[in-house]
Amino acid sequence: MKKDGHIHTPFCPHGTADSLEGYIEKAIQHQFTDITFTEHAPLPANFVDPTPEKDSGMKPDLLPTYIETLHKLKQQYEKDITIHIGLEVDYIVGYENETKNLLNSVGPFLDDAILSVHFLKWKDEYVCIDYSEQEFMKFVEKVGSVEAIYELYYDTVIQSIEVDLGVHKPRRIGHPTLVHKFQHAHKVHVNDEQRIKEVLNKMKAFGYELDVNSAGLSKKYCLEPYPPFPMIEYAKSIHLPLVFGSDAHSINDLHQHYEKIFHK
């Protein structure tokens, strides 16, 4: 099986208008046997998106159309490729009930899903840690250090693994070192290897898959996958199930760096 398990779509408000058919045709051309479309799920209605454009998640009214469209394409291409209908769901501290309710309503219509941390709660505010290097550095000033943000991030990822979000909770944890995205912007070396291993061990203990996410290799301030190569090897050593994810928001980025990840 050759799978890309983390792909975005034209339903993404901060992505591109590239067609679903275009993604599928490219996947077939590159001999992928399985793909999962994992659009950003709608955020809780009572959560205020902290990003300037407030475009982190799909609009709620588009969710039924998203599922219906993928269901048709799944049937249309079934002889050529296996298409999984999925979502990338945000774990947001304090919004567990809202997230559980979303999963209870949409879960029966999904084949696959990813649970990710993009938002960190600091005191009474939420910050999107991967929006921009400027926003990240502002957050560093508020929290006090890069190290403190890393600690908060890994604590939140561990909470996401342990939390009860119901029977339809995603079984794969997305880009568990996303906090590295701006590491070459802040230039602070944080020795977080033990924290990453703690996260991976927790995933293994709770029966999760790892989103081996290649997108970081294309980010100029990251230049490594999520998690980095040594931690991918560690995940293999503890027999944690790995699922490649290009995290593509455009057809051009689809399957990016696949060979680097699986021939390393």
Buried (B, 14 or more C-beta within 10 A) or exposed (E): EBBBBBBBBBBBBBBBEBEBEBBBBBBBEEEBEBBBBBBBBBBBEEBEBBBEEEBBBBEEEBBEEBBEBBBEBBEEBEEEBBBBBBBBBBBBBEBBEBBBBBBEEBBEBBBBBBBBBBBBBEEEEBBBBBBBBEBBEEBBEEBEEBBBBBBBBBBBBBEBBEBEBEEBBBBBBBBBBBBBBBBBBBEEEBEBEEBBBBBBBBBBEEEBBBBBBBBBBBBEBBEBBBBBEEBBEBBEEEEBBBBBBBBBBBBEBBBBBBEEBEEE
